[in-house]
Amino acid sequence: MSRLRILVVHNRYQLPGGEDAVVDAEIELLRRYGHPVEAYVRDNRELGGMNALNAFAQTLW
């Protein structure tokens, strides 16, 4: 099987949950099978100090 170059994009929740655990497990599994994985991960806690208007302006649509 050929190796795939994989980009995983994920936004973590302020309170860790099942989706965060699944993303971490998938990245580990893919790497274990020899696929190079680049993870781009952001965190909702980054919004903690922003007011609503600034948060809206900084959001990718």
Secondary structure as the mmCIF struct_conf table of DSSP 4:
data_model
#
loop_
_struct_conf.conf_type_id
_struct_conf.id
_struct_conf.beg_label_comp_id
_struct_conf.beg_label_asym_id
_struct_conf.beg_label_seq_id
_struct_conf.end_label_comp_id
_struct_conf.end_label_asym_id
_struct_conf.end_label_seq_id
STRN STRN1 ILE A 6 ARG A 12
BEND BEND1 GLN A 14 LEU A 15
HELX_RH_AL_P HELX_RH_AL_P1 GLY A 18 ARG A 32
TURN_TY1_P TURN_TY1_P1 TYR A 33 GLY A 34
STRN STRN2 VAL A 37 ASP A 43
HELX_RH_3T_P HELX_RH_3T_P1 ASN A 44 LEU A 47
TURN_TY1_P TURN_TY1_P2 GLY A 48 GLY A 49
HELX_RH_AL_P HELX_RH_AL_P2 ALA A 52 GLN A 58
#
